[in-house]
C-alpha cells in the first residue's frame, strides 16, 4: 500500500514526535476499518457540483505528510462553463472609495509562500473514510493587502467573497452559491490569502484555478474557489445560500438569516486514527494505531485514546503537538485483550479546549481484530 511513496518529493515533512515508538518485530499488514462505504479513493469522479475526490489518509507517514495535488480532496469539481483561459479579473467593489479590478498577473506579482495549511470539508464523514481533509503548501497573495488597498467606507463592516458558480447541470445534493461573508478582522486574524499555487504548481481547475480563497483554520466551505468578486457591504447583509447550507455542519445555532448572526466557521480540536498496523514478533502479535490531530487554536499537551466504551481512556504514547495548523501525526502501540470489534475513539482532556465533534464521537472508527 505504501509502495512508491519513498520516491515522492515533498515540500517538507511534518514529523512524528521526537520519541519514535514501534511495537517489537516487524509490520506484517494493515487492518482495514469497518463500517465505511466502498467509495473510490484518490481519484476524481462525477462532474460539477456532484464531482468528488476522497483522499486516502491511510498512506500518510512522517516523511509523506503533505497530500499531492492529484490526491487532494475535491468537494465540487469545476463547472463545464468555466473558461480559465480568458482574462480573469477579481472585481473589488461595494462600499469602497473606488472600485477596481485585479488581474491574475497583478495577483502573481503580490504572491508569496504562505506555508503549509490544512483544509477540511465540514461534511467530512466516516462513511467516506473521512477522505475530505488534506494538507498542502500554498502560494498566494495576502488578502490583508487587498483589503487595505480597497479603502472601505466607514459603513463597510463585512466582506463578501464570491466565485464563479454557474453550471450546466442541476445537482442532486448541492445548491449553487459559492460565496461567504466575513468581517475584515476575521480574514486578517486568520491570515487569509488568495491562492494561486498549490504544492509549487498552479492551481488545477478542480482546486479553484485560477484563484481561490484560503482561510487557515476555517472549514473548506469558506475557502471559495474561482474567486471573481470581493465586495464590501454593511452589517445588515443576509447570509449567503452557501452559509445557510452549511449552517449545521459548521455548528451554528439554527440557520442564521443574517451574516452577522453566523459564528466563525473555525475547525475545533479534532483527532482520529488513519491506519492500524499489524506487527509480529515471533508468535506475539501487537498493533500500532497511527493517527492525526488537527484544528483548535492552542496546542494541547495530552491526547487520550479508548478502544471500547467499557474501557478507560489511556494516554496516547507517542504524541506531541507544536502547532494547530496543519496537522500532527501520532502513534499508539496497542495489544487487544481478545479478538472482536473495537471502536477507536480519541479525546483531549482539557476543559478549556473546545472539541464538540471529537467529544460526540464524530471521528470514532471501527476495526475488527481477528488475531492477538
Buried (B, 14 or more C-beta within 10 A) or exposed (E): EEEEBEEEEBBEEBBBBEEEEBBEEEBEEBBEBEEBEEEEBBEBEBBBBBBBBBBBBBBBBBBBBBBBBEBBBBBBBBBEEBEBEEEBBBBBBBBBEEEBBBEBEBBBEBBEEBBBBBBBBBBBBBEBBBBBBBBBBBBBBBBBEBBEEBEBEEEBBBBBBBBBBEBEEEBEEBEBBBBBBBBBEBBBBBBBBBBBBBBEEBBBBBBBBBBBBBBBBBBBBBBBBBBBBBBBBEEEBBBBBBBBBBBEBBBBEEBBEBBBBBEBBBBBBBBBBBBBBBBBEEEEBBBBBBBBBBBBEEEBEEBBBBBEEEEEBEEBBBBBBEEBBBBBBBBBBBEBEEEEEBBBBBBBEBEEBBBEBBBEEBBBBBBEBEEE
